[in-house]
Amino acid sequence: MPERRTKRGTERTPLGGDYDVLICGASFAGLAVARELAGAVRPDGSPAQVLMLDRYEVGERQTSACGIPTAWLEALDLMGAHRQSFGELVVTTPYGTSRWPLPWTFSTFDYPELCALIRAQGDCAFETAKVHGRTGFTVHTDRGDLTAPLIVDALGWRRMLAPDDGFQPPDAPLSRGLEVHPGGRSDDLALWIDRSIVPAGYGWSFPAREELRIGVGSFDPRFHVKDNTVKLARDLDSDPVRFQGNWIPHEIRPAAEDGVFFCGDSAGHCLPLTAEGIRTALYFGIACGRELRSVLDGSTAREEALARYGAFSDAHEWKFRWMLHAQRAVPRIWPPLLHGTVRSMRSRALVNWAFGHYLRIAPPEFAAPAHPPRRRPAVPARAAA
């Protein structure tokens, strides 16, 4: 797979050219789009020229606890990155602990390994470059300008390629999360709903074989979570080491705007309340990639593909909205009553119903086997001037 890494100083190399598709962002959403474009051809049968850009190397910068329903790893043939599976969720409030028997297993995985596995299912070219913005169908980067009639923004919550003036905390609809990665083992996938840890949000521990991912997430972007994350780790007899954090969008946004396809965090494709964004990034990335593929082979016009993808995303808005209502309601519930609700979820029938509907928001059967990738030299269809 072609690569040319960003150089420094006099060794820095310029980047330019015209492509059929530019995928800006190389994490879950961008990689899912690229997977769907493997082997894509133009109407004349020639290979489609697809370039993926990211500020970092693929798999270099983990920004989440890396957990997902196991069925999604299986559906995308990603079990090689699997670390640990859980059939229960352990939820603790100040009034006690409850174990919820999940109707499906949830798994943690290794981020670099998973990214490498998805990337191997695609065949697009990749370049490290920082995206600064866009003018029409030209994307501006710190290495030069690139053009394409099909542009994907999978760059994250900043929504870099949108026509508006920006999307910045603390005024933007964002949650914030921070976690540490000490060594250790546990059999419990655990959540803490406790206002002494975070007034609006929760703490978590996601074991990943020989590593614990312990963190705190706040629905209020103004609440600083570092001290509470450190305290939670120490309360669990773990060292607060190897910090990572990120802003987490909790409102869905237009997925097709001003001629650009948005997916993953850039479209707000992160579920409110649970802050689960990996599964939805893959789900909407696959949907986006399928629309792009139909444009490349000439079966669909670009504007039609934009409209269909936008409508597909919009059709999920009510599900996101109801989860956002729940996110706003939970911090307002009287703690003893909240504990009673948590205890009621020990009922297998209730858990099956709730988590069954939850999985259906982005079901694993939406994924299909990957197209055979085509290995070829990194030669643009139309070279830079």
C-alpha positions as CSV (number, residue, x, y, z in Angstrom):
1,M,0.0,0.0,0.0
2,P,1.5,3.3,-1.0
3,E,2.8,5.7,1.6
4,R,4.9,8.9,1.6
5,R,5.4,10.3,5.1
6,T,5.6,13.9,5.9
7,K,9.2,15.1,5.8
8,R,10.8,17.9,7.9
9,G,12.8,20.9,6.9
10,T,14.4,20.6,3.5
11,E,13.4,17.0,3.2
12,R,9.7,18.0,3.2
13,T,7.9,16.9,0.1
14,P,5.0,18.7,-1.6
15,L,1.7,17.1,-2.2
16,G,-0.8,17.9,-4.9
17,G,-2.9,16.4,-7.7
18,D,-6.4,15.5,-8.8
19,Y,-8.2,12.5,-7.5
20,D,-11.6,10.9,-7.8
21,V,-12.1,10.7,-4.0
22,L,-10.4,12.5,-1.1
23,I,-11.0,10.9,2.3
24,C,-9.9,13.3,5.0
25,G,-9.4,11.4,8.2
26,A,-8.0,7.9,8.7
27,S,-9.6,6.6,11.9
28,F,-12.7,4.4,12.1
29,A,-15.0,6.4,9.8
30,G,-12.4,7.2,7.1
31,L,-11.1,3.6,7.1
32,A,-14.6,2.2,6.7
33,V,-15.2,4.5,3.7
34,A,-11.9,3.3,2.2
35,R,-12.8,-0.3,2.8
36,E,-15.9,0.1,0.7
37,L,-14.0,1.6,-2.1
38,A,-11.5,-1.2,-2.5
39,G,-11.2,-2.2,-6.2
40,A,-13.5,0.6,-7.3
41,V,-13.4,1.5,-11.0
42,R,-14.6,4.3,-13.2
43,P,-17.2,3.7,-15.9
44,D,-14.5,3.0,-18.5
45,G,-13.1,0.3,-16.2
46,S,-10.0,2.1,-15.1
47,P,-9.0,2.1,-11.4
48,A,-10.6,4.9,-9.4
49,Q,-8.0,7.2,-7.8
50,V,-8.7,7.4,-4.1
51,L,-6.4,9.2,-1.5
52,M,-6.8,9.1,2.2
53,L,-5.2,11.9,4.3
54,D,-4.6,12.2,8.0
55,R,-2.3,14.3,10.2
56,Y,-1.0,11.1,11.8
57,E,0.0,7.7,10.6
58,V,-2.9,5.1,10.5
59,G,-3.4,3.7,13.9
60,E,-1.0,6.2,15.6
61,R,-3.3,8.2,17.8
62,Q,-5.8,6.3,19.9
63,T,-8.6,8.6,21.3
64,S,-11.1,6.2,22.8
65,A,-11.4,3.2,25.2
66,C,-11.8,1.0,22.1
67,G,-14.8,-1.1,22.9
68,I,-17.5,-2.4,20.5
69,P,-20.1,-5.1,20.3
70,T,-18.2,-8.3,19.4
71,A,-20.5,-8.9,16.5
72,W,-19.1,-5.9,14.7
73,L,-15.5,-7.2,15.0
74,E,-16.8,-10.5,13.6
75,A,-18.8,-8.9,10.8
76,L,-15.8,-6.9,9.6
77,D,-13.2,-9.7,10.1
78,L,-11.4,-7.8,12.8
79,M,-11.1,-10.4,15.5
80,G,-7.3,-10.3,15.1
81,A,-7.4,-7.0,17.1
82,H,-9.7,-8.5,19.8
83,R,-8.5,-8.3,23.4
84,Q,-11.3,-9.2,25.8
85,S,-15.0,-10.0,25.7
86,F,-17.7,-9.4,28.4
87,G,-21.2,-10.8,28.8
88,E,-22.1,-8.6,31.8
89,L,-22.0,-4.9,32.5
90,V,-21.2,-4.0,36.1
91,V,-22.9,-0.7,37.1
92,T,-22.2,1.0,40.5
93,T,-24.0,3.9,42.1
94,P,-23.4,5.3,45.6
95,Y,-26.1,2.9,46.8
96,G,-24.8,-0.4,45.4
97,T,-23.7,-2.4,42.5
98,S,-25.7,-4.3,39.9
99,R,-24.7,-6.8,37.2
100,W,-26.6,-6.5,33.9
101,P,-26.6,-9.8,31.8
102,L,-26.0,-8.5,28.3
103,P,-27.8,-10.2,25.4
104,W,-24.7,-9.9,23.3
105,T,-21.0,-9.6,24.2
106,F,-19.0,-6.4,24.2
107,S,-15.3,-6.5,23.4
108,T,-12.2,-4.3,23.8
109,F,-9.6,-4.3,21.0
110,D,-6.2,-2.9,20.2
111,Y,-6.5,0.3,18.2
112,P,-3.3,0.1,16.0
113,E,-4.1,-3.5,15.1
114,L,-7.7,-2.9,14.3
115,C,-6.8,0.1,12.1
116,A,-4.2,-2.0,10.3
117,L,-6.7,-4.8,9.7
118,I,-9.3,-2.4,8.2
119,R,-6.7,-0.7,6.1
120,A,-5.6,-4.0,4.7
121,Q,-9.1,-4.5,3.3
122,G,-8.8,-1.3,1.2
123,D,-6.4,-0.2,-1.5
124,C,-6.4,3.6,-1.5
125,A,-3.2,5.6,-1.4
126,F,-2.4,7.3,2.0
127,E,-0.5,10.5,2.9
128,T,0.2,12.2,6.1
129,A,-0.9,15.8,5.9
130,K,-2.7,18.3,8.1
131,V,-5.9,19.5,6.5
132,H,-6.5,23.2,6.9
133,G,-9.8,23.7,5.1
134,R,-11.5,23.6,1.7
135,T,-12.4,25.9,-1.2
136,G,-15.0,24.2,-3.4
137,F,-13.5,20.9,-4.5
138,T,-10.0,21.8,-3.4
139,V,-8.7,20.6,0.0
140,H,-5.9,22.7,1.5
141,T,-3.2,20.9,3.5
142,D,0.1,21.8,5.0
143,R,1.8,20.1,2.1
144,G,-0.2,21.5,-0.8
145,D,-3.6,21.5,-2.4
146,L,-5.6,18.5,-3.7
147,T,-8.8,18.4,-5.7
148,A,-11.5,15.8,-6.1
149,P,-15.2,15.9,-7.1
150,L,-15.9,13.6,-4.1
151,I,-14.7,14.7,-0.7
152,V,-15.2,13.0,2.7
153,D,-14.8,14.8,6.0
154,A,-14.0,12.1,8.6
155,L,-11.6,14.4,10.6
156,G,-13.5,14.4,13.8
157,W,-15.7,16.8,15.8
158,R,-14.1,20.0,14.4
159,R,-16.0,19.4,11.1
160,M,-13.1,21.0,9.3
161,L,-14.6,21.0,5.8
162,A,-18.0,22.5,6.7
163,P,-18.9,25.9,5.3
164,D,-19.7,27.4,8.7
165,D,-17.3,29.3,11.0
166,G,-16.3,26.4,13.3
167,F,-17.4,24.2,16.1
168,Q,-15.6,24.8,19.4
169,P,-16.1,23.9,23.0
170,P,-17.4,24.8,25.5
171,D,-20.3,26.2,23.5
172,A,-20.5,23.3,21.0
173,P,-22.6,20.2,21.9
174,L,-19.7,18.2,23.1
175,S,-18.9,15.9,26.0
176,R,-15.4,15.5,27.3
177,G,-13.6,12.3,28.2
178,L,-10.2,11.4,29.7
179,E,-8.7,8.0,30.6
180,V,-5.6,6.4,31.8
181,H,-4.1,3.1,30.7
182,P,-2.4,1.3,33.6
183,G,-1.4,-2.3,33.4
184,G,-3.7,-4.8,35.1
185,R,-6.4,-7.4,34.7
186,S,-10.1,-7.6,35.4
187,D,-13.1,-9.6,34.3
188,D,-15.5,-6.7,34.8
189,L,-16.7,-4.2,32.2
190,A,-17.6,-1.5,34.7
191,L,-19.4,1.8,34.9
192,W,-19.8,4.2,37.8
193,I,-22.8,6.6,37.9
194,D,-21.8,8.7,40.9
195,R,-22.0,12.5,41.2
196,S,-18.9,12.5,43.4
197,I,-17.0,11.2,40.4
198,V,-18.7,13.4,37.8
199,P,-21.9,15.5,38.3
200,A,-23.2,14.7,34.8
201,G,-21.6,11.6,33.2
202,Y,-20.0,8.4,34.4
203,G,-16.7,6.7,35.1
204,W,-15.6,3.5,33.4
205,S,-13.1,0.6,33.4
206,F,-12.6,-1.3,30.1
207,P,-10.2,-4.1,30.7
208,A,-8.2,-5.2,27.6
209,R,-6.3,-8.3,28.6
210,E,-3.2,-6.9,30.4
211,E,-4.3,-3.3,30.4
212,L,-7.1,-1.4,32.1
213,R,-8.7,1.6,30.4
214,I,-10.0,3.7,33.3
215,G,-11.7,7.0,32.6
216,V,-14.3,9.7,33.3
217,G,-16.7,11.3,30.8
218,S,-18.7,14.4,31.5
219,F,-21.7,15.5,29.5
220,D,-20.9,19.1,30.5
221,P,-17.9,20.3,28.5
222,R,-17.0,22.8,31.2
223,F,-16.3,20.2,33.8
224,H,-12.6,19.3,34.0
225,V,-12.2,15.6,34.4
226,K,-8.5,15.1,35.1
227,D,-8.5,15.1,38.9
228,N,-11.5,12.8,39.0
229,T,-9.9,10.4,36.5
230,V,-6.8,10.2,38.6
231,K,-8.9,9.7,41.8
232,L,-10.9,6.9,40.2
233,A,-7.8,5.1,39.0
234,R,-6.2,5.3,42.4
235,D,-9.5,4.1,44.1
236,L,-9.2,1.1,41.8
237,D,-5.5,0.5,43.0
238,S,-4.2,1.5,39.5
239,D,-1.6,4.0,38.5
240,P,-2.9,7.1,36.6
241,V,-0.5,6.7,33.6
242,R,-0.6,7.0,29.8
243,F,-3.3,9.7,29.6
244,Q,-5.5,10.1,26.5
245,G,-8.6,12.2,26.0
246,N,-10.9,13.7,23.5
247,W,-14.1,15.8,22.9
248,I,-17.1,13.7,22.1
249,P,-20.0,15.1,20.0
250,H,-23.4,14.3,21.4
251,E,-25.7,15.8,18.7
252,I,-26.1,14.5,15.2
253,R,-25.4,17.0,12.4
254,P,-26.0,17.1,8.6
255,A,-24.1,14.3,7.0
256,A,-24.2,15.9,3.5
257,E,-23.5,19.6,3.2
258,D,-22.1,21.9,0.6
259,G,-21.1,19.0,-1.6
260,V,-19.1,17.2,1.1
261,F,-19.9,13.8,2.8
262,F,-19.5,13.9,6.6
263,C,-19.2,10.8,8.7
264,G,-18.1,9.7,12.1
265,D,-17.7,12.5,14.7
266,S,-17.7,15.2,12.0
267,A,-21.4,14.3,11.5
268,G,-22.1,13.8,15.2
269,H,-22.3,10.1,14.6
270,C,-21.6,9.3,18.3
271,L,-24.5,8.0,20.4
272,P,-25.5,10.4,23.3
273,L,-25.6,8.9,26.8
274,T,-23.2,6.1,26.1
275,A,-20.7,8.1,24.0
276,E,-20.3,5.0,21.8
277,G,-18.9,6.3,18.5
278,I,-16.8,3.5,17.0
279,R,-19.7,1.3,15.9
280,T,-21.6,4.2,14.4
281,A,-18.5,5.5,12.7
282,L,-18.0,2.2,11.0
283,Y,-21.7,2.0,10.2
284,F,-22.1,5.4,8.6
285,G,-18.6,5.1,7.0
286,I,-19.8,1.9,5.2
287,A,-23.0,3.7,4.1
288,C,-20.9,6.6,2.8
289,G,-18.5,4.4,1.0
290,R,-21.3,2.5,-0.8
291,E,-22.7,5.8,-2.1
292,L,-19.3,6.9,-3.3
293,R,-18.7,3.6,-5.1
294,S,-22.0,4.0,-7.0
295,V,-20.8,7.5,-8.2
296,L,-17.4,6.2,-9.2
297,D,-18.9,3.4,-11.4
298,G,-21.3,5.8,-13.0
299,S,-24.5,4.3,-11.7
300,T,-25.4,7.4,-9.5
301,A,-24.9,11.1,-9.9
302,R,-22.9,12.9,-7.1
303,E,-25.8,15.0,-6.0
304,E,-28.1,12.0,-5.8
305,A,-25.5,10.1,-3.7
306,L,-25.2,13.1,-1.4
307,A,-29.0,13.3,-1.0
308,R,-29.3,9.6,-0.3
309,Y,-26.5,9.5,2.2
310,G,-27.8,12.6,3.9
311,A,-31.3,11.1,4.1
312,F,-29.9,7.8,5.5
313,S,-28.2,9.7,8.3
314,D,-31.2,11.9,8.9
315,A,-33.4,8.8,9.3
316,H,-31.5,8.0,12.5
317,E,-31.9,11.4,14.0
318,W,-34.9,10.5,16.2
319,K,-32.9,7.6,17.8
320,F,-30.0,10.0,18.6
321,R,-32.5,12.6,19.9
322,W,-34.1,10.2,22.3
323,M,-30.7,9.1,23.7
324,L,-29.9,12.8,24.1
325,H,-33.1,13.3,26.1
326,A,-31.9,10.4,28.3
327,Q,-28.4,11.9,28.6
328,R,-30.0,15.2,29.9
329,A,-32.4,13.4,32.2
330,V,-30.0,11.1,34.0
331,P,-28.1,13.8,36.0
332,R,-31.4,15.2,37.2
333,I,-32.8,12.0,38.6
334,W,-32.8,11.7,42.4
335,P,-29.9,9.3,43.2
336,P,-31.9,6.7,45.1
337,L,-34.4,6.6,42.3
338,L,-31.6,6.3,39.8
339,H,-30.2,3.4,41.7
340,G,-33.6,1.7,41.6
341,T,-33.6,2.1,37.9
342,V,-30.1,0.6,37.7
343,R,-31.2,-2.3,39.8
344,S,-34.2,-3.0,37.6
345,M,-31.9,-3.6,34.7
346,R,-30.8,-6.9,36.3
347,S,-33.9,-8.3,34.7
348,R,-32.8,-10.3,31.7
349,A,-36.0,-9.6,29.9
350,L,-35.6,-5.8,30.4
351,V,-31.9,-5.9,29.4
352,N,-32.6,-7.9,26.3
353,W,-35.3,-5.4,25.2
354,A,-33.2,-2.3,25.9
355,F,-29.9,-3.6,24.6
356,G,-31.6,-5.2,21.6
357,H,-33.0,-1.9,20.5
358,Y,-29.7,-0.2,21.3
359,L,-27.8,-2.6,19.0
360,R,-30.4,-2.1,16.2
361,I,-29.4,1.6,15.9
362,A,-26.3,0.4,14.0
363,P,-26.7,-3.4,13.5
364,P,-23.6,-5.5,12.6
365,E,-25.4,-7.2,9.7
366,F,-25.3,-3.9,7.9
367,A,-21.6,-4.8,7.1
368,A,-20.8,-7.0,4.2
369,P,-17.7,-8.9,3.2
370,A,-15.0,-6.5,1.9
371,H,-14.4,-6.0,-1.8
372,P,-11.1,-7.6,-3.0
373,P,-8.5,-4.8,-2.8
374,R,-6.4,-4.0,-5.9
375,R,-2.7,-3.5,-5.3
376,R,-1.3,-0.9,-7.6
377,P,1.4,1.9,-7.7
378,A,0.5,5.2,-6.2
379,V,0.1,7.1,-9.5
380,P,-2.6,9.8,-9.5
381,A,-4.9,9.8,-12.5
382,R,-3.9,13.4,-13.2
383,A,-0.6,14.5,-11.8
384,A,-0.1,17.7,-10.0
385,A,1.0,20.7,-12.1
